[in-house]
Amino acid sequence: MPITKQQPGAAEFVPEHPTLASLHKAAQDCRGCDLYKNATQAVLGEGPKTARLVLIGEQPGDQEDLQGRPFVGPAGRMVDKGLEEAGISREGVYITNAVKHFKFEERGKRRIHKKPGAGEVRACRPWLDAELSIVRPHVIGCMGATASQAIFGNDFRLSKDRGRPIEVPEYGLAVATVHPSAILRAPDHDQREAEYKQFVNDLKVMRKLMEAKQ
């Protein structure tokens, strides 16, 4: 989808020689698409510059938008649990999102997640590219369809290629898995357990790839 006048893209707001700290600061002034108008703040990634694994989700949720940190709600707790079970140190992971502002619709007093459009994902891409260029991870983990298509392209299908290492130009190896919120939305306990088990298996694939690069 081409970037339109309403979605000019974030490139002009990204510092010329960015650090993670300067990215966080500069993103608060981003007007690359209209999502900034209703969000509380831009939420960039969190984790060490030396992280060997970068995990990418879709966008901040309600709590992330309010606190200014990624994955601090139920989905974040699911990620923490999965990383521990997969044998990956959470402290060594950089975690971020494809889109940096919370897109939502209001239902009464609640703000309900709304999937970002392809134009919004593309407009926000310069922030993600800047984060990846600084961290330079050994492996990228894409959680959910939005993050996967941001890295692999719009033709990527999670149902077909999840858990499989794929070489991405400029970035190296990347692996797609489900978004942890999809596990939480599973209709019953058995399906949640099955989805979670596969999520952990995908994380283990990422761990093995990291170990192979040591």
Kinemage of the C-alpha trace (Angstrom):
@kinemage 1
@onewidth
@group {chain A} dominant
@subgroup {mainchain}
@vectorlist {calphas} color= white
{ca met a 1} P 0.000 0.000 0.000
{ca pro a 2} L 1.552 3.368 -0.947
{ca ile a 3} L 2.111 5.956 1.741
{ca thr a 4} L -0.485 8.686 1.321
{ca lys a 5} L -0.610 12.314 2.320
{ca gln a 6} L -2.369 11.262 5.495
{ca gln a 7} L 0.373 8.699 6.182
{ca pro a 8} L 3.638 10.340 5.110
{ca gly a 9} L 5.782 7.949 7.119
{ca ala a 10} L 8.103 8.325 10.077
{ca ala a 11} L 11.433 8.654 8.255
{ca glu a 12} L 11.761 12.409 8.729
{ca phe a 13} L 11.296 12.056 12.512
{ca val a 14} L 14.028 9.438 13.035
{ca pro a 15} L 17.338 10.960 14.244
{ca glu a 16} L 20.200 10.821 11.759
{ca his a 17} L 22.542 8.927 14.103
{ca pro a 18} L 20.122 7.328 16.532
{ca thr a 19} L 20.643 5.641 19.857
{ca leu a 20} L 17.896 3.713 21.613
{ca ala a 21} L 17.451 6.639 23.998
{ca ser a 22} L 17.214 9.225 21.229
{ca leu a 23} L 14.719 7.052 19.348
{ca his a 24} L 12.440 6.947 22.388
{ca lys a 25} L 12.563 10.711 22.695
{ca ala a 26} L 12.133 11.477 18.994
{ca ala a 27} L 9.222 9.069 18.569
{ca gln a 28} L 7.083 11.195 20.868
{ca asp a 29} L 7.000 13.859 18.142
{ca cys a 30} L 6.213 11.435 15.307
{ca arg a 31} L 3.434 12.489 12.960
{ca gly a 32} L 4.087 9.828 10.348
{ca cys a 33} L 0.467 8.654 10.482
{ca asp a 34} L -2.671 9.673 12.348
{ca leu a 35} L -2.407 7.179 15.208
{ca tyr a 36} L -0.558 9.684 17.388
{ca lys a 37} L -3.706 11.803 17.645
{ca asn a 38} L -5.534 9.472 20.021
{ca ala a 39} L -2.692 7.534 21.657
{ca thr a 40} L -1.191 8.659 24.959
{ca gln a 41} L 2.389 8.275 23.733
{ca ala a 42} L 4.637 6.393 21.353
{ca val a 43} L 5.917 3.116 22.790
{ca leu a 44} L 9.234 1.908 21.449
{ca gly a 45} L 11.115 -1.233 22.393
{ca glu a 46} L 12.778 -2.234 25.608
{ca gly a 47} L 15.857 -4.336 26.250
{ca pro a 48} L 19.643 -4.248 25.879
{ca lys a 49} L 21.455 -2.913 22.845
{ca thr a 50} L 23.422 -6.166 22.853
{ca ala a 51} L 20.340 -8.420 22.651
{ca arg a 52} L 20.803 -11.452 20.423
{ca leu a 53} L 17.036 -11.864 20.025
{ca val a 54} L 14.530 -9.193 19.047
{ca leu a 55} L 10.863 -10.064 19.482
{ca ile a 56} L 8.388 -7.995 17.478
{ca gly a 57} L 4.673 -7.777 18.225
{ca glu a 58} L 1.904 -5.824 16.551
{ca gln a 59} L 1.328 -2.616 18.542
{ca pro a 60} L 1.076 -1.349 22.132
{ca gly a 61} L -2.077 -2.268 24.025
{ca asp a 62} L -4.033 -0.232 26.541
{ca gln a 63} L -1.607 -0.717 29.437
{ca glu a 64} L 1.434 -0.273 27.216
{ca asp a 65} L 0.023 3.007 25.919
{ca leu a 66} L -0.537 4.281 29.456
{ca gln a 67} L 2.779 3.091 30.900
{ca gly a 68} L 4.983 3.784 27.870
{ca arg a 69} L 6.529 0.291 27.918
{ca pro a 70} L 5.981 -2.688 25.600
{ca phe a 71} L 4.389 -5.964 26.727
{ca val a 72} L 3.546 -5.039 30.329
{ca gly a 73} L 0.040 -6.572 30.287
{ca pro a 74} L -1.253 -10.162 30.065
{ca ala a 75} L 0.430 -10.769 26.686
{ca gly a 76} L 3.739 -9.671 28.195
{ca arg a 77} L 3.362 -12.124 31.048
{ca met a 78} L 2.711 -14.850 28.479
{ca val a 79} L 5.941 -13.896 26.677
{ca asp a 80} L 7.903 -13.970 29.943
{ca lys a 81} L 6.542 -17.413 30.782
{ca gly a 82} L 7.277 -18.758 27.313
{ca leu a 83} L 10.826 -17.402 27.269
{ca glu a 84} L 11.582 -18.975 30.622
{ca glu a 85} L 10.227 -22.357 29.515
{ca ala a 86} L 12.197 -22.129 26.249
{ca gly a 87} L 15.428 -21.443 28.141
{ca ile a 88} L 15.857 -17.851 26.965
{ca ser a 89} L 16.844 -15.114 29.409
{ca arg a 90} L 14.225 -12.347 29.289
{ca glu a 91} L 16.849 -9.811 30.341
{ca gly a 92} L 18.769 -10.521 27.138
{ca val a 93} L 15.833 -9.935 24.786
{ca tyr a 94} L 14.846 -6.690 23.064
{ca ile a 95} L 11.070 -6.571 22.619
{ca thr a 96} L 9.178 -4.084 20.479
{ca asn a 97} L 6.241 -3.685 18.097
{ca ala a 98} L 5.764 -3.077 14.385
{ca val a 99} L 3.540 -0.064 15.175
{ca lys a 100} L 4.447 2.328 17.979
{ca his a 101} L 1.094 3.975 18.753
{ca phe a 102} L -1.991 2.248 20.174
{ca lys a 103} L -4.829 1.957 17.666
{ca phe a 104} L -8.180 1.405 19.315
{ca glu a 105} L -11.901 2.049 19.294
{ca glu a 106} L -13.814 3.202 22.339
{ca arg a 107} L -16.604 1.068 23.775
{ca gly a 108} L -17.996 2.877 26.749
{ca lys a 109} L -15.057 3.486 29.054
{ca arg a 110} L -12.941 0.769 27.475
{ca arg a 111} L -10.399 1.150 24.689
{ca ile a 112} L -10.526 -1.926 22.469
{ca his a 113} L -7.579 -2.941 20.288
{ca lys a 114} L -8.045 -2.333 16.575
{ca lys a 115} L -5.732 -3.938 14.035
{ca pro a 116} L -3.427 -1.410 12.331
{ca gly a 117} L -3.698 -1.127 8.576
{ca ala a 118} L -0.920 -1.933 6.130
{ca gly a 119} L -0.364 1.787 5.498
{ca glu a 120} L 0.118 2.442 9.205
{ca val a 121} L 2.551 -0.467 9.513
{ca arg a 122} L 4.516 0.852 6.556
{ca ala a 123} L 4.483 4.431 7.856
{ca cys a 124} L 5.920 3.228 11.167
{ca arg a 125} L 8.572 0.990 9.623
{ca pro a 126} L 11.456 3.506 9.935
{ca trp a 127} L 11.274 3.229 13.740
{ca leu a 128} L 11.537 -0.557 13.593
{ca asp a 129} L 14.369 -0.382 11.057
{ca ala a 130} L 16.236 2.035 13.325
{ca glu a 131} L 15.839 -0.251 16.344
{ca leu a 132} L 17.067 -3.274 14.398
{ca ser a 133} L 20.034 -1.348 12.981
{ca ile a 134} L 21.138 -0.452 16.518
{ca val a 135} L 20.564 -3.810 18.214
{ca arg a 136} L 21.664 -5.996 15.273
{ca pro a 137} L 20.256 -9.213 16.728
{ca his a 138} L 21.272 -12.712 15.721
{ca val a 139} L 17.607 -13.705 15.393
{ca ile a 140} L 14.293 -11.885 14.946
{ca gly a 141} L 11.099 -13.398 16.313
{ca cys a 142} L 7.889 -12.110 14.717
{ca met a 143} L 4.858 -12.566 16.949
{ca gly a 144} L 1.622 -12.549 14.970
{ca ala a 145} L 0.599 -11.815 11.399
{ca thr a 146} L 1.200 -8.048 11.493
{ca ala a 147} L 4.803 -8.359 12.695
{ca ser a 148} L 5.464 -11.278 10.352
{ca gln a 149} L 4.190 -9.411 7.295
{ca ala a 150} L 6.167 -6.316 8.328
{ca ile a 151} L 9.365 -8.393 8.115
{ca phe a 152} L 8.573 -11.013 5.454
{ca gly a 153} L 6.124 -9.098 3.238
{ca asn a 154} L 2.356 -9.041 2.829
{ca asp a 155} L 2.226 -12.459 1.161
{ca phe a 156} L 3.545 -14.231 4.243
{ca arg a 157} L 1.091 -16.632 5.879
{ca leu a 158} L 1.681 -17.516 9.505
{ca ser a 159} L -0.361 -20.708 9.251
{ca lys a 160} L 1.999 -22.003 6.561
{ca asp a 161} L 5.472 -20.921 7.684
{ca arg a 162} L 5.445 -20.399 11.457
{ca gly a 163} L 8.411 -21.844 13.327
{ca arg a 164} L 10.595 -22.025 10.222
{ca pro a 165} L 13.853 -20.035 10.026
{ca ile a 166} L 13.770 -17.669 7.053
{ca glu a 167} L 16.656 -15.535 5.798
{ca val a 168} L 15.668 -11.881 5.567
{ca pro a 169} L 17.858 -9.488 3.537
{ca glu a 170} L 19.728 -7.046 5.808
{ca tyr a 171} L 18.455 -8.705 8.987
{ca gly a 172} L 19.545 -12.344 8.855
{ca leu a 173} L 17.371 -15.118 10.270
{ca ala a 174} L 13.810 -14.557 11.415
{ca val a 175} L 11.166 -16.920 12.784
{ca ala a 176} L 7.423 -16.300 12.949
{ca thr a 177} L 5.119 -17.433 15.725
{ca val a 178} L 1.699 -16.485 17.045
{ca his a 179} L 1.091 -13.349 19.038
{ca pro a 180} L 0.716 -14.229 22.737
{ca ser a 181} L -2.662 -12.474 22.826
{ca ala a 182} L -3.926 -15.098 20.347
{ca ile a 183} L -3.097 -17.773 22.922
{ca leu a 184} L -5.054 -15.857 25.551
{ca arg a 185} L -8.046 -15.625 23.191
{ca ala a 186} L -8.195 -19.388 22.551
{ca pro a 187} L -11.751 -20.607 23.251
{ca asp a 188} L -10.957 -23.299 25.827
{ca his a 189} L -8.222 -24.602 28.125
{ca asp a 190} L -7.086 -27.434 25.873
{ca gln a 191} L -6.644 -25.155 22.861
{ca arg a 192} L -4.808 -22.575 24.965
{ca glu a 193} L -2.440 -25.265 26.198
{ca ala a 194} L -1.835 -26.532 22.654
{ca glu a 195} L -1.221 -23.005 21.317
{ca tyr a 196} L 1.102 -22.199 24.203
{ca lys a 197} L 3.091 -25.404 23.680
{ca gln a 198} L 3.615 -24.537 20.019
{ca phe a 199} L 4.588 -20.969 20.989
{ca val a 200} L 7.272 -22.365 23.308
{ca asn a 201} L 8.466 -24.706 20.554
{ca asp a 202} L 8.863 -21.728 18.218
{ca leu a 203} L 10.845 -19.880 20.890
{ca lys a 204} L 13.072 -22.949 21.236
{ca val a 205} L 13.780 -22.752 17.489
{ca met a 206} L 14.918 -19.161 18.038
{ca arg a 207} L 17.106 -20.241 20.957
{ca lys a 208} L 18.814 -22.932 18.884
{ca leu a 209} L 19.497 -20.440 16.110
{ca met a 210} L 21.083 -18.060 18.623
{ca glu a 211} L 23.209 -20.844 20.077
{ca ala a 212} L 24.373 -21.824 16.581
{ca lys a 213} L 25.695 -18.280 16.040
{ca gln a 214} L 27.759 -18.153 19.236
